Amino acid sequence: MTTMAAPAAEKGALNRAAAMASIAAAVTLLALKAWAAWSTGSTAMLGSLADTALDLVASMATLLGVWIAAQPADDRHRFGHGKAEAIAALFQIVLISISAIGIAARSIEQLLRGSRVQEAESGIVVSLVAIAVTFALIGWQRYVIRRTASLAITTDSVHYQSDLLLNLSVIAALLLDHFAGLSMADPLFGLGIALWLGWGAWKASSRAFEELMDHEWPVEKKRRFLEVLARNPDIIGVHDLRTRSSGHRDFVQFHVWVDPDMTVRDAHKVMDDIEARLHREFPDIEILIHPDPEGLIDETGPAARDELSEVSEGPGPVPGTAA
């Protein structure tokens, strides 16, 4: 997905707006599904209700996370507060997992008891309304994600995308149970929903853990960064490149080789030129550059390799990254 650059203040405002929209949608659907679950007695609908209740809690956590992440750096958090988004995402994942376990337990209980759905029409209508509301919310979230690349909003959106399948499953379960007489359909669909939610939580956890563990940028993003860096004619080589992301901010540090006869003043001007060029292509990035005289290498292993020579060789993984 292509991300359109936006100023930091605009990113914070968009993320908060997306989180507020999630809360509004969850409150609306919670009321509708509570009535539908009571009137139908459906396990699938009850599972959908439980999922929506956790959606509300997760969306509130998302709002708190993006609000904290948008706060500027201070004396105690010199790198900003961006990791609050990853923490909010992990909280959502825990809630999704709890929801999946609860739905699975309820489905197994109903399979053993062999109970039937009491009434289907209201559940079907509510599920159709839920699908329409969820579609609108996901559309807004996708716009925000393109502008901000927010991890918390992305995780929230993944959860709501699974809600589309969940609501379709509820409709299918009600139709098969109430109208086709298949008494096992409702709990089986409920169990399927639980498995789907569990799988979604497992997949969503990877990016949150990567950000908290300061995982390197994706290969293509790192290569594009090096291609921009290579355009500066005063750079002879680049090594010990390190990258990470925290919320909507990126951090990068590297060593560059320059002419050993260059004065400190001239070297400082070159570093400023490099930063200005990179900021045009990568806004909201924090850069730390260490100039070295040409040929000086204090590092060993992958950190000692010249990154620019690797890029000039053509497509392929950037050294030090996993393809």
C-alpha positions in Angstrom: 0.0 0.0 0.0 1.4 3.4 -1.0 1.6 5.9 1.9 1.2 9.6 1.0 3.3 11.8 3.2 1.5 14.0 5.7 2.9 16.5 8.3 3.2 15.0 11.8 0.4 17.2 13.2 -2.0 16.1 10.4 -1.1 12.5 11.0 -2.0 12.8 14.7 -5.3 14.5 13.9 -6.2 11.8 11.3 -5.3 9.0 13.6 -7.5 10.4 16.4 -10.4 11.0 13.9 -10.1 7.3 12.8 -10.1 6.1 16.4 -13.2 8.2 17.2 -15.0 6.8 14.2 -14.2 3.3 15.4 -15.6 4.1 18.8 -18.8 5.5 17.3 -19.3 2.5 15.1 -18.7 0.0 17.9 -21.2 1.8 20.2 -23.8 1.7 17.5 -23.3 -1.9 16.6 -23.1 -3.0 20.3 -26.6 -1.8 20.9 -28.0 -3.4 17.8 -26.3 -6.7 18.4 -27.3 -6.9 22.0 -30.9 -6.7 21.0 -30.4 -9.2 18.2 -28.6 -11.7 20.4 -31.4 -11.5 23.0 -34.1 -12.0 20.4 -32.5 -14.8 18.4 -30.6 -16.8 21.0 -28.0 -17.4 18.3 -24.5 -18.4 19.4 -23.0 -16.9 16.2 -24.8 -13.6 17.0 -23.6 -13.8 20.6 -20.1 -14.2 19.4 -20.5 -11.2 17.1 -21.8 -9.2 20.1 -18.8 -10.2 22.2 -16.5 -9.3 19.4 -18.1 -5.9 19.0 -17.9 -5.3 22.8 -14.2 -5.9 22.6 -14.0 -3.8 19.4 -15.2 -0.9 21.6 -12.6 -1.5 24.3 -9.9 -1.9 21.6 -10.9 1.3 19.8 -10.7 3.2 23.0 -7.2 1.8 23.5 -6.4 2.8 20.0 -7.5 6.4 20.7 -5.4 6.5 23.8 -2.4 5.0 21.9 -2.5 7.4 18.9 -3.0 10.3 21.2 0.1 9.4 23.3 2.1 8.6 20.1 1.3 12.1 18.7 2.8 13.8 21.7 6.2 15.5 21.0 9.5 14.3 22.4 10.3 15.4 25.9 13.2 15.2 28.4 12.1 11.7 29.5 11.3 10.4 26.0 13.9 11.9 23.7 12.8 9.6 20.8 9.1 10.5 21.1 6.2 8.4 22.2 5.6 6.4 18.9 5.8 3.0 20.6 2.5 3.7 22.3 0.8 2.7 19.0 2.5 -0.8 19.1 1.4 -1.2 22.8 -2.2 -0.3 21.8 -2.0 -2.8 19.0 -0.8 -5.5 21.3 -3.7 -4.7 23.7 -6.1 -5.1 20.8 -4.6 -8.5 19.9 -5.0 -9.7 23.5 -8.7 -8.7 23.4 -9.2 -10.4 20.0 -7.7 -13.6 21.4 -9.9 -13.5 24.5 -12.9 -13.0 22.2 -11.9 -16.0 20.1 -11.6 -18.3 23.2 -15.0 -17.2 24.6 -16.8 -17.7 21.3 -15.2 -21.2 20.8 -16.2 -22.2 24.3 -19.8 -21.1 23.8 -19.9 -22.9 20.4 -18.7 -26.2 21.8 -21.3 -25.9 24.7 -24.1 -25.4 22.2 -22.9 -28.3 20.0 -23.1 -30.5 23.1 -26.5 -29.2 24.1 -28.0 -29.2 20.6 -29.9 -25.9 21.1 -31.6 -24.1 18.2 -31.9 -20.5 17.0 -35.2 -19.0 18.3 -35.7 -16.3 15.6 -33.6 -15.3 12.6 -35.0 -12.2 10.9 -33.8 -9.6 13.4 -30.4 -11.1 13.5 -30.1 -11.0 9.7 -31.2 -7.4 9.5 -28.8 -6.3 12.3 -25.9 -8.2 10.5 -26.7 -6.4 7.3 -26.6 -3.0 9.0 -23.4 -4.0 10.7 -21.8 -4.8 7.3 -22.8 -1.4 5.9 -21.4 0.4 8.9 -18.2 -1.6 8.9 -17.6 -1.0 5.2 -17.9 2.8 5.7 -15.5 2.6 8.7 -12.9 0.5 6.8 -13.0 2.9 3.9 -12.2 5.8 6.2 -9.5 3.8 8.0 -7.8 2.9 4.7 -7.6 6.6 3.8 -6.0 7.4 7.2 -3.6 4.5 6.9 -2.4 5.7 3.5 -1.7 9.1 5.0 -0.2 8.1 8.4 0.9 4.4 8.2 -0.4 4.1 11.8 0.2 0.7 13.3 -2.6 1.1 15.8 -5.2 2.1 13.1 -3.9 -0.7 10.9 -4.5 -3.3 13.6 -7.9 -1.8 14.3 -8.8 -2.0 10.6 -7.6 -5.6 10.4 -10.0 -6.4 13.2 -12.9 -4.7 11.5 -12.2 -6.4 8.2 -12.6 -9.7 10.0 -15.9 -8.4 11.3 -17.2 -8.4 7.7 -16.6 -12.1 7.4 -18.0 -12.5 10.9 -21.3 -10.8 10.1 -21.6 -12.8 6.8 -21.1 -15.9 8.8 -23.8 -14.9 11.3 -26.3 -14.4 8.4 -25.4 -17.8 6.9 -25.7 -19.5 10.3 -29.1 -18.0 11.0 -30.4 -18.9 7.5 -29.2 -22.5 7.7 -30.4 -23.1 11.3 -33.7 -21.4 11.2 -34.9 -21.9 7.6 -33.0 -25.0 6.5 -33.3 -26.9 9.8 -29.6 -27.5 10.2 -29.2 -27.4 13.9 -25.5 -27.7 13.9 -24.9 -24.7 11.6 -25.0 -22.0 14.2 -22.5 -23.4 16.7 -20.2 -24.6 13.8 -20.2 -21.1 12.3 -19.5 -19.7 15.8 -16.5 -22.1 16.1 -15.3 -21.0 12.6 -15.5 -17.4 13.7 -13.4 -18.1 16.8 -10.8 -19.8 14.7 -10.8 -16.9 12.2 -10.3 -14.3 15.0 -7.5 -16.4 16.5 -5.7 -16.5 13.2 -6.2 -12.8 12.7 -4.7 -12.1 16.1 -1.7 -14.2 15.4 -1.0 -12.4 12.1 -1.6 -8.9 13.5 0.9 -9.5 16.4 3.9 -9.8 14.1 4.2 -6.1 13.1 3.6 -4.9 16.7 6.4 -7.1 18.0 8.7 -6.0 15.1 8.2 -2.4 16.0 8.7 -2.9 19.7 11.9 -4.9 18.9 13.2 -2.1 16.6 13.0 -4.3 13.5 14.8 -3.0 10.4 12.8 -1.3 7.7 11.4 -3.4 4.9 13.9 -4.3 2.1 12.3 -2.1 -0.5 12.0 1.0 1.7 15.7 0.5 2.8 16.8 0.3 -0.8 14.9 3.4 -1.8 16.5 5.2 1.0 20.0 4.2 -0.2 19.1 5.2 -3.7 18.3 8.7 -2.6 21.4 8.7 -0.4 23.6 7.7 -3.4 22.6 10.8 -5.4 24.9 13.0 -3.2 28.2 13.3 -5.1 30.3 14.0 -2.0 29.6 10.6 -0.5 32.2 7.9 -1.2 30.6 5.1 0.7 28.1 4.2 3.4 28.3 1.5 6.1 26.8 0.5 9.5 23.3 1.6 8.3 20.7 1.1 11.1 17.0 1.8 10.7 13.8 1.5 12.9 10.3 2.9 13.1 8.4 4.2 16.1 4.8 5.1 15.5 4.7 7.5 12.5 8.3 8.4 12.8 11.3 6.7 11.3 14.9 6.7 12.6 18.1 6.0 10.7 21.8 6.3 11.5 24.8 5.5 9.3 28.5 6.2 8.7 29.6 7.9 5.5 33.0 8.0 3.9 34.2 11.5 2.8 37.4 12.9 1.4 39.9 12.6 4.3 41.3 16.1 3.4 37.9 17.7 3.8 37.7 20.3 6.6 35.3 19.9 9.5 33.3 22.9 8.1 33.0 21.3 4.7 32.1 17.9 6.1 29.4 19.5 8.2 27.9 21.2 5.1 27.9 17.8 3.3 26.1 16.2 6.2 23.5 19.1 6.1 23.0 18.6 2.4 22.5 14.8 2.9 19.9 15.4 5.5 18.0 18.0 3.4 17.9 15.7 0.4 16.7 12.7 2.5 14.0 14.8 4.3 12.5 15.8 0.9 11.9 12.1 0.2 11.4 10.9 3.7 9.6 13.4 5.9 9.3 12.9 9.6 12.5 11.0 9.7 15.3 11.5 12.3 18.8 11.1 10.9 22.1 10.6 12.7 25.2 10.7 10.4 28.7 9.9 11.4 31.4 11.0 8.9 34.5 8.9 8.5 37.6 9.5 6.3 37.5 7.3 3.2 38.5 3.7 4.0 38.1 3.9 7.8 36.1 1.0 9.1 35.8 0.3 12.8 33.0 -2.3 12.4 33.0 -6.0 11.5 30.6 -8.2 9.7 27.7 -6.8 7.7 28.0 -3.4 9.3 31.4 -3.0 7.6 30.1 -3.5 4.1 29.6 -0.5 1.8 25.8 -0.3 1.3 26.0 2.0 -1.7 28.2 -0.5 -3.7 25.6 -3.2 -3.0 22.8 -1.0 -4.3 24.6 -0.1 -7.5 24.9 -3.8 -8.4 21.1 -3.9 -9.1 18.0 -5.5 -7.6 18.3 -7.8 -4.6 18.2 -7.7 -0.9 20.0 -4.9 0.9 22.9 -6.2 3.1 21.9 -6.9 6.7 18.2 -7.4 5.9 16.1 -10.5 5.5 14.5 -10.9 2.1 
